[in-house]
Amino acid sequence: MSTTVEAARTDRSAVRSLLRLWPYVRPVRARLFTAAAVAIVASCLSLVIPLVLKWMVDGPVADRDVGGVWLGALYLLLLGVAEAVLFGFRRWLVARPLARVEAAMRGDLFRHLQRLPVAFHDRWASGQLLSRGTTDLMLVRLFLAFPLTFLLVNGVTIIVGAGILLAQQWTLGLVLLAPVAPLVFVIARFEVRYSSQARTAQDQVGDLTTVVEESVLGIRVIKGFGRHRSQAAAFRALSERLRGTELVKARLLAGIFGVIMTVPELAIGAALVLGTIQVADGALSAGTLVAFLSTALALRWPVDAMGFLLAMSQEAATATDRYFDVLDAEVEREGKQGTGDGKAPGDGKRHGDEPGGAATSPGQRPIPPATPAKGPGPAENGAGGGLRFEGVRFRYPDASEDTEPVLKDVDLHIRSGETMALVGGTGSGKTTLTALVPRLYEVTAGRITLDGRDIAAMPREELRTLVSVAFEEPTLFSASVGENVRMGAEHAGDEEVRRALDVAQARFVDTLPRGCATQVGEQGLSLSGGQRQRLALARAVVGEPRFLVLDDPLSALDVQTEALVEAALRRVLRDTTALVVAHRPSTVLLADRVALLSGGRVAAVGTHHELLRDSAEYAWLMSGAHAEERDR
């Protein structure tokens, strides 16, 4: 999605935006201040050159002293070398610390993205997030390396140069300083217009990145349906929009450069004419005029560069806004027992206030890793044991208050050690219900308990150690088979991984070039759908979790493989409390009981055969699969 409209702010201030970078800059402030001081000294050395020229013209040149001319030339050479060395030293000072600042900001952004709720990722396009972690941070680093220093350096240089001009000949100095007021007005107008266009361009880069990413990940679909032309057309349209915005920026830059360069040139020309008249009248020495004009020309670059520096500063300010658009997003709320101080994680400092900090949100105690408990829980033998939904209602976070909830007053109890199959038509809320158990979304009303404990009061790390999930869309990462499986249990050994692969009937791993060490490629696209689903199932069971949530885990398997997986899965389900979304009778038969979800409510609960007899909707849902079973 494009966030251009959403993120636009009428009260935006570039300075206020850039000041938010201070927590990241603070650790390297000594080197940055030193670099700025060095650059100021180097720039002011260029203002000494006109004074040397004045001495040469009024002294050795007027007196025809060749030795004095050579001495003046030596002074000029030494000043030039010193200026070059100091500017080189400034660049060396800022290179390493600014790379560290960029790395810290990128690390904080990645950690924060991992802690943001799923609802946030539902709203934001991945290309927008990628552009913030790459292009925007590059613009911020370039600002800290160049415009930040030289806005200060050029400002000091212009002030010192103006003082020298007025000291040399105050009437000519006033002529040169007359354009300052109109230039300030023009620059202020430029900043407002350029800032808007810079934000639009950066958002459009994010949209373009999204299209490229989706085209790469969906290349099989694009080729399979011959949609490369339509994708190319979509890319071209976005490129043209971005091109149009960049052209507007270029026109604005051309305009401000034209004004900034033309007005001072006219002032210098006027000062030259008046100065020449004063030299002719004997009111001004030739050396003073040469020094005056040399000083004015030395100030040309600082003045001319202001437009370029202001443009870079505006782009850095919009990049900073875009960066903090993400960092200001509220992370997942911990449970009542997880904050330690009774505050929500959003209280106190933002995550970005501690650059390079740990993943724990400021104001929260670090949550120690939880150890999965495989024995009976404290409430398992009571009425609250197992997994219980009590009056659960759910409406997606972005939905308006008058929108019909997806889930409405769901009451369901899965007893400890029991396997419950969840059946329902498309859009009945099955996947949404399973996503509430590991708190990928927060319930709107009601509560969910595990062995009598409200999951809203549990630290997420503990909850997600107790609950393991296999999603309907199996997602694999650009890593080895073993690493993908171990995402379900980080410290699982080779024996546990092999056992999980056996449960998922993933023996195809042995035929891969390097077995479990084989890289599966981005999104696991080098594997078939059934292979990816089996690895996802292995990932879910490798940690032997107490609670298991499976969202249609066998949908991509052939009949023979499905039967083998079901036989192995029955042994796993005997030792866990499981909620399994099912569409086929074969999967339903894994369960002790079945819950029928209809219109966001639990319409019936019973065994498979009881529901076939008593529920017409359930019988209808199972009928097509029954026919398939009979044909087999």
Buried (B, 14 or more C-beta within 10 A) or exposed (E): BBBBEEBEEEEBEBEEBBEBBEBBBEBBEEBBEBBBBBBBBBBBBBBBBBBBBBBBBBBBBEEEBEEBBEBBEEBBEEBEEBBEEBBEBBBEBBEEBBEBBBBBBBBBBEBBBEBBBBBBEEBBBBBBBBBBBEBBBEBBBBBBBBBBBBBBBBBBBBEBBBEBBBEBBEEBBEBBBBBBEEBEEBBEEBBEBBBBBBBBBBBBBBBBBBBBBBBEBBEEEBEEEEBEEEBEEBBEEBEEBBEEBBEBBEEBBEBBBEBBEEBBEEBBEBBBEBBBEBBEEEEBBBBBBBBBBBBBEBBEEBBBBBBBBBBBBBBBBBBBBBBBBBBBBBBBBBBEBBBEEEEBBBEEEBBBBBBBBEBBBBBBEEBEEBEBBEEEBEBBEEEBBBBBBBEBBBBEBEEEEEEEBBBBBBEBBBBBBBBBBBBBBEEBBBBBBBBBBBBBBBBBEBBBBBBBBBBBBBBBBBBBBBBBBBBBEBEBEEBBBBBBBBBBBEEBEEEBBBBBBEBBBBEBBEEBEEEBEBBBEEBBEBBEEBBBBBBBBBBBBBBBBBBBBBBBBBBBBEEEBBEBBBEBBEEBBEEBBBBBBBBBBBBBBBBBBBBBBBBBBBBBBBBBEBBBEEBEBBEEBBEEBEEEEEEE
